[in-house]
Structure formats: structure tokens, C-alpha cells
């Protein structure tokens, strides 16, 4: 397995395990956030930093119907 695949797999695992650190959905896995909440962030602007990047990734995954990427997590 190449280093690129290992890094990509690690990122996917990290994303699957990441949790919302604040607000109404505090403690919920990012991949389990309601789509309407992610759309709200997309319209208002995602937070800065790693959380924002992860929320945007989850938004794009859900928008494109790729939730099955997380079926094994």
C-alpha cells in the first residue's frame, strides 16, 4: 500500500471519528450531523481550521451521496 493511500485512509478514519465540539450537536460525530445543519454552515461560512475543513468535507460527501464511505466505521 502506498503512503498516499495510507494517508488518505487515515484522514477518512479521522473524519469518521471526529465529533462536534460545540453547540446543539456537541459530541455527535460529524458524519452524523443533519444535512440541514451542514447546509446552514455552507451558507453562513464554515469555521476556520481543521473543524471547518472537516465540516466542509462531510458536507461535500453528503451532498454527493457518498455516505457509504463511512459504512464500516
Helices and strands as residue ranges (DSSP letters): H 3-17, G 30-32, H 35-44, H 49-63, G 67-70
